[in-house]
């Protein structure tokens, strides 16, 4: 079942329509419309936080990757 719905809620229109229908069925109102998130930007912010919280030199040494690998992704 999971493979059939993977990514379903990443589509803002689908997500909002489903939530609106569920709220209608329950007889409740939804809070104000949220903004659509740029998932790539959110993942980049998460990656930046992880990098700032870890000893990346150690991670690169243990993994055998060069630090240039990380800078190529920017």
C-alpha positions in Angstrom: 0.0 0.0 0.0 2.8 2.4 0.8 4.2 2.4 -2.7 0.9 3.4 -4.1 0.6 6.5 -1.9 4.3 7.5 -1.7 4.6 11.2 -2.3 0.9 11.8 -2.4 1.0 14.5 0.2 3.9 16.3 -1.5 1.4 17.8 -4.0 -0.1 20.8 -2.3 -3.3 20.8 -4.3 -4.0 17.2 -3.5 -3.1 17.6 0.1 -5.3 20.7 0.5 -8.2 19.0 -1.3 -8.0 15.9 0.9 -7.8 17.9 4.1 -10.7 20.1 3.1 -12.8 17.0 2.3 -11.9 15.3 5.6 -12.8 18.5 7.5 -16.1 18.8 5.7 -17.0 15.2 6.6 -16.1 15.8 10.2 -18.0 19.1 10.3 -14.9 21.1 11.3 -13.1 24.1 9.8 -9.5 24.1 8.8 -7.1 26.7 10.2 -6.0 29.4 7.7 -4.2 28.2 4.6 -0.6 27.3 5.1 2.0 28.2 2.6 3.3 25.7 0.2 6.8 24.7 1.3 9.7 24.4 -1.1 10.8 20.9 -0.1 14.3 21.2 -1.7 14.9 24.4 0.3 13.6 22.7 3.5 15.9 19.7 2.9 18.8 22.0 2.3 18.1 23.8 5.6 18.0 20.4 7.4 21.3 19.4 5.7 22.9 22.7 6.8 21.8 22.1 10.4 23.1 18.5 10.4 26.5 19.7 9.0 26.7 22.4 11.6 25.9 19.9 14.4 28.4 17.2 13.5 32.2 16.8 13.1 32.1 16.7 9.3 35.9 16.2 9.0 35.5 13.0 11.0 32.5 11.9 8.9 34.4 12.5 5.7 37.5 10.6 7.0 35.4 7.7 8.1 33.4 7.5 4.9 36.4 7.9 2.6 34.8 10.9 0.8 36.7 14.1 0.0 35.4 17.3 1.4 35.1 18.6 -2.2 32.2 16.1 -2.6 30.2 18.3 -0.3 31.1 21.6 -1.9 30.2 20.3 -5.4 26.6 19.8 -4.2 26.2 23.5 -3.3 
